[in-house]
Amino acid sequence: MSTIHLPLQRPAPGPASADAAPAGDPAWSRVMLVAGSRAALAVVLSLVVWSLLPAVLGWSPRVIMSGSMMPRIHVGDVVVDRPVDPSALTEGRIVTVTDPDHPEKTRTHRFLRLDEDGRLVTQGDANDAPDSTPVDPDDVLGVAALRVPLVGLPVTWTAQGQLAPVGITVTMLLLLALAATAPLRFADPDVDADADDDVDDDAPDDRDAGLGVLGADAERRRADLRARAARHGGRVVTRSAQVSGARRPRLLGLAAAGLGALVATALTTQTTYAALSATTSNPANSFAAAALFDSGAYPDAVRADGPLLYWRLDELSGATVADSATGAADPGTLRGSWTRGTESGVPSEPSSRSAVFTAATLVEDNPTSTQTARFTVEAWFRTSSGTGGLLVGLGSTGGAADPSALDRVLYLSPDGRLRLGVDGKVVASSRALLNDGRWHHVAGVLDGNGNLDATLYVDGQSQGTGLKGKPVLNNGYWRVGGGSLTGYANAPTGTGALSGLVDEVAVYGTALAGTRIQAHYAAAGR
Amino acid sequence: MSVRSAFRHKRLVAAASVPVAVIASGALVWQSTYAAFSDTTANPTSNWSTGTVKLADNDSGTALFNATNLKPGATLSRCITVTSTGSVASNVKLYGTGFTSTKSLGDVINLTVQEGAGATDAACAGFVADTAPAATVFNGTLSAFAAGKTDYASGVGTWSPAGVTSPATESKSYKVTYTFASSAGNAYQTATAAIGLTWETQSTS
């Protein structure tokens, strides 16, 4: 505190920028510049440390790469996640999870609630709706505990290929570093010899190096300092000798430190995404299959009379014949030699199909109905056969074996006439020969009480009053195309295999009126 | 100001700059953390420039398909055009939601989805299928679509809007075709099925 020294500290006439500082005491502008640079650099470094240091605790710093948590978390922020027991999470916290939509990424979003399956529903604050896929609790990586603003920006820039801002940032940091490490040598007026009383003790003792980056007037200042140095006992000589050697190591040191920081950052910091998402929907598309796939004039007329069984033989392949009657409970199986998917016997149903019976039987699989005394059997067929065969009948047994008894039969005799028989007796015959290679619609009806009256219809026309008869077989298996007709007059020989096309076989538990038979035939359009 | 006090002030400034900065950074982190995590509800404001993703479609809220009385062999194509007005690059995926069916009707309805451009109405007027990448992004049963394409990760589609500045838009037309298998048996009579189609876009970064 001695005033004696003060005159010695008078400033020498200096450059225009120098203010009224004592000689050997840096100017205010220089102090502010260096101190400001140090402060700025310290903020940046501290933020980096804040973002990296928690990694020591096992916490995970992650750079936010996208903006769906705006404005709470910005792109380039570092969020430090703390490991968490997923069951202990409270709603509203921000969590980092393995992205269910991009398993190679992580997602940092707000935890809204648990869904009914115990999964986490998440949402980005900036998104209109929750994320479409809930997150399994096992995929929770951590809960956000620290947000360090902006320090991850170089990572996001690099990821986006924006090298210009990265370069600008690196350059600015380098300049800051150089400015901040410039020495501030305070010549303490109280202690003459106190050359080390300097906050910048660690920096190279060289004021020229700091000035070198500060402006174009560096050379002028250097000259000025040399001139001033006379008062300091020629120390400048020593310093000048240090100049060329010190500047390069400082740059190298800064570069090395920067590189080290980069590597440390790269090793400890991961990236996480806050994906923006949006959806648009076309809801409630509906498909409803028709109540009947095979509706049409003829099948509708048949179904209107409530058949017990209705084999349309429309399948294109396979041995199974579906029951198209309402309720659809009596499918049958084809055995032997047959071909499916041939011409429709019914002109009104051109897309319908018939089956070719070469030496085949079609037998009901599991009968569901008990037959009544009154009944109607109806079918379409086309043949040129000279040997005849069974068209439709009720067999006493099912399966592949020939039944021991056949009742309620429609069969073609070798003479070409169609016959209706019950209980081994022919009760009606067609007037015309029907083995003419044309499609014919035939229906046999037994009606009345006690001994029933039989009527045979061919192409809608009654073949006249038949005989009386009474069926004896009430539980059996309906069959088409073959069966031993032993006992019936004019029966085909052997197994009664019909060679021809058969279509639209229907069996009714009622006696259809002649008008209904005619209506069926009319509906067929033949 | 005396020379001595200026000298002290300078030393003080120089000495204090780093500690003050460290404390300031801590305060900044604390403040940032507090601001980000103290809110327990999302409260988005609208004034930022990071970008948006947004999707809309031209269905006017009407389902593409309301198919009734279907018989085997029935088929129909309908188109929907999805428009993106987002400002950032994103990927769009299509998936099914809310699938229901009776009698396994979905097993016998084949679904194809084609990507293309230019459809101006649901009847596919003006639709031109993409050539590269191939237009067809799904071809399988409705059941397979409903079971396998349930979310963004499993969804189908190749469209990647690049991001535009309003009022520009990007759009993609989707042609959806159903075919009721002609081999479907009578067991499927009166069967029903329903499904919602959802397009979701997520930003790529």
Boltz contact constraints between the chains, C-beta under 6 A:
constraints:
  - contact:
      token1: [A, 22]
      token2: [B, 3]
      max_distance: 6.0
  - contact:
      token1: [A, 25]
      token2: [B, 7]
      max_distance: 6.0
  - contact:
      token1: [A, 31]
      token2: [B, 10]
      max_distance: 6.0
  - contact:
      token1: [A, 31]
      token2: [B, 13]
      max_distance: 6.0
  - contact:
      token1: [A, 31]
      token2: [B, 14]
      max_distance: 6.0
  - contact:
      token1: [A, 35]
      token2: [B, 13]
      max_distance: 6.0
  - contact:
      token1: [A, 35]
      token2: [B, 14]
      max_distance: 6.0
  - contact:
      token1: [A, 35]
      token2: [B, 17]
      max_distance: 6.0
  - contact:
      token1: [A, 38]
      token2: [B, 17]
      max_distance: 6.0
  - contact:
      token1: [A, 38]
      token2: [B, 18]
      max_distance: 6.0
  - contact:
      token1: [A, 39]
      token2: [B, 17]
      max_distance: 6.0
  - contact:
      token1: [A, 39]
      token2: [B, 21]
      max_distance: 6.0
  - contact:
      token1: [A, 42]
      token2: [B, 18]
      max_distance: 6.0
  - contact:
      token1: [A, 42]
      token2: [B, 21]
      max_distance: 6.0
  - contact:
      token1: [A, 42]
      token2: [B, 22]
      max_distance: 6.0
  - contact:
      token1: [A, 43]
      token2: [B, 21]
      max_distance: 6.0
  - contact:
      token1: [A, 43]
      token2: [B, 25]
      max_distance: 6.0
  - contact:
      token1: [A, 46]
      token2: [B, 22]
      max_distance: 6.0
  - contact:
      token1: [A, 46]
      token2: [B, 25]
      max_distance: 6.0
  - contact:
      token1: [A, 47]
      token2: [B, 25]
      max_distance: 6.0
  - contact:
      token1: [A, 50]
      token2: [B, 29]
      max_distance: 6.0
  - contact:
      token1: [A, 65]
      token2: [B, 205]
      max_distance: 6.0
  - contact:
      token1: [A, 66]
      token2: [B, 203]
      max_distance: 6.0
  - contact:
      token1: [A, 66]
      token2: [B, 205]
      max_distance: 6.0
  - contact:
      token1: [A, 67]
      token2: [B, 50]
      max_distance: 6.0
  - contact:
      token1: [A, 70]
      token2: [B, 48]
      max_distance: 6.0
  - contact:
      token1: [A, 70]
      token2: [B, 50]
      max_distance: 6.0
  - contact:
      token1: [A, 71]
      token2: [B, 45]
      max_distance: 6.0
  - contact:
      token1: [A, 71]
      token2: [B, 48]
      max_distance: 6.0
  - contact:
      token1: [A, 72]
      token2: [B, 36]
      max_distance: 6.0
  - contact:
      token1: [A, 73]
      token2: [B, 36]
      max_distance: 6.0
  - contact:
      token1: [A, 75]
      token2: [B, 50]
      max_distance: 6.0
  - contact:
      token1: [A, 92]
      token2: [B, 40]
      max_distance: 6.0
  - contact:
      token1: [A, 101]
      token2: [B, 152]
      max_distance: 6.0
  - contact:
      token1: [A, 101]
      token2: [B, 153]
      max_distance: 6.0
  - contact:
      token1: [A, 110]
      token2: [B, 42]
      max_distance: 6.0
  - contact:
      token1: [A, 125]
      token2: [B, 42]
      max_distance: 6.0
  - contact:
      token1: [A, 125]
      token2: [B, 44]
      max_distance: 6.0
  - contact:
      token1: [A, 126]
      token2: [B, 44]
      max_distance: 6.0
  - contact:
      token1: [A, 132]
      token2: [B, 151]
      max_distance: 6.0
  - contact:
      token1: [A, 132]
      token2: [B, 152]
      max_distance: 6.0
  - contact:
      token1: [A, 132]
      token2: [B, 200]
      max_distance: 6.0
  - contact:
      token1: [A, 133]
      token2: [B, 151]
      max_distance: 6.0
  - contact:
      token1: [A, 146]
      token2: [B, 33]
      max_distance: 6.0
  - contact:
      token1: [A, 147]
      token2: [B, 32]
      max_distance: 6.0
  - contact:
      token1: [A, 147]
      token2: [B, 33]
      max_distance: 6.0
  - contact:
      token1: [A, 147]
      token2: [B, 36]
      max_distance: 6.0
  - contact:
      token1: [A, 148]
      token2: [B, 29]
      max_distance: 6.0
  - contact:
      token1: [A, 149]
      token2: [B, 32]
      max_distance: 6.0
  - contact:
      token1: [A, 184]
      token2: [B, 14]
      max_distance: 6.0
  - contact:
      token1: [A, 186]
      token2: [B, 11]
      max_distance: 6.0
  - contact:
      token1: [A, 199]
      token2: [B, 14]
      max_distance: 6.0
  - contact:
      token1: [A, 199]
      token2: [B, 15]
      max_distance: 6.0
  - contact:
      token1: [A, 275]
      token2: [B, 202]
      max_distance: 6.0
  - contact:
      token1: [A, 275]
      token2: [B, 203]
      max_distance: 6.0
  - contact:
      token1: [A, 276]
      token2: [B, 53]
      max_distance: 6.0
  - contact:
      token1: [A, 276]
      token2: [B, 203]
      max_distance: 6.0
  - contact:
      token1: [A, 277]
      token2: [B, 202]
      max_distance: 6.0
  - contact:
      token1: [A, 278]
      token2: [B, 53]
      max_distance: 6.0
  - contact:
      token1: [A, 278]
      token2: [B, 54]
      max_distance: 6.0
  - contact:
      token1: [A, 278]
      token2: [B, 55]
      max_distance: 6.0
  - contact:
      token1: [A, 278]
      token2: [B, 201]
      max_distance: 6.0
  - contact:
      token1: [A, 279]
      token2: [B, 198]
      max_distance: 6.0
  - contact:
      token1: [A, 279]
      token2: [B, 200]
      max_distance: 6.0
  - contact:
      token1: [A, 280]
      token2: [B, 55]
      max_distance: 6.0
  - contact:
      token1: [A, 280]
      token2: [B, 56]
      max_distance: 6.0
  - contact:
      token1: [A, 280]
      token2: [B, 57]
      max_distance: 6.0
  - contact:
      token1: [A, 280]
      token2: [B, 199]
      max_distance: 6.0
  - contact:
      token1: [A, 281]
      token2: [B, 196]
      max_distance: 6.0
  - contact:
      token1: [A, 281]
      token2: [B, 198]
      max_distance: 6.0
  - contact:
      token1: [A, 282]
      token2: [B, 59]
      max_distance: 6.0
  - contact:
      token1: [A, 282]
      token2: [B, 64]
      max_distance: 6.0
  - contact:
      token1: [A, 282]
      token2: [B, 80]
      max_distance: 6.0
  - contact:
      token1: [A, 282]
      token2: [B, 197]
      max_distance: 6.0
  - contact:
      token1: [A, 283]
      token2: [B, 196]
      max_distance: 6.0
  - contact:
      token1: [A, 284]
      token2: [B, 63]
      max_distance: 6.0
  - contact:
      token1: [A, 285]
      token2: [B, 63]
      max_distance: 6.0
  - contact:
      token1: [A, 285]
      token2: [B, 64]
      max_distance: 6.0
  - contact:
      token1: [A, 285]
      token2: [B, 65]
      max_distance: 6.0
  - contact:
      token1: [A, 285]
      token2: [B, 195]
      max_distance: 6.0
  - contact:
      token1: [A, 286]
      token2: [B, 66]
      max_distance: 6.0
  - contact:
      token1: [A, 286]
      token2: [B, 194]
      max_distance: 6.0
  - contact:
      token1: [A, 287]
      token2: [B, 67]
      max_distance: 6.0
  - contact:
      token1: [A, 287]
      token2: [B, 109]
      max_distance: 6.0
  - contact:
      token1: [A, 287]
      token2: [B, 193]
      max_distance: 6.0
  - contact:
      token1: [A, 288]
      token2: [B, 68]
      max_distance: 6.0
  - contact:
      token1: [A, 288]
      token2: [B, 192]
      max_distance: 6.0
  - contact:
      token1: [A, 289]
      token2: [B, 70]
      max_distance: 6.0
  - contact:
      token1: [A, 289]
      token2: [B, 105]
      max_distance: 6.0
  - contact:
      token1: [A, 289]
      token2: [B, 188]
      max_distance: 6.0
  - contact:
      token1: [A, 289]
      token2: [B, 189]
      max_distance: 6.0
  - contact:
      token1: [A, 289]
      token2: [B, 191]
      max_distance: 6.0
  - contact:
      token1: [A, 290]
      token2: [B, 69]
      max_distance: 6.0
  - contact:
      token1: [A, 290]
      token2: [B, 70]
      max_distance: 6.0
  - contact:
      token1: [A, 290]
      token2: [B, 71]
      max_distance: 6.0
  - contact:
      token1: [A, 291]
      token2: [B, 189]
      max_distance: 6.0
  - contact:
      token1: [A, 291]
      token2: [B, 190]
      max_distance: 6.0
  - contact:
      token1: [A, 293]
      token2: [B, 71]
      max_distance: 6.0
  - contact:
      token1: [A, 293]
      token2: [B, 72]
      max_distance: 6.0
  - contact:
      token1: [A, 293]
      token2: [B, 189]
      max_distance: 6.0
  - contact:
      token1: [A, 322]
      token2: [B, 186]
      max_distance: 6.0
  - contact:
      token1: [A, 328]
      token2: [B, 186]
      max_distance: 6.0
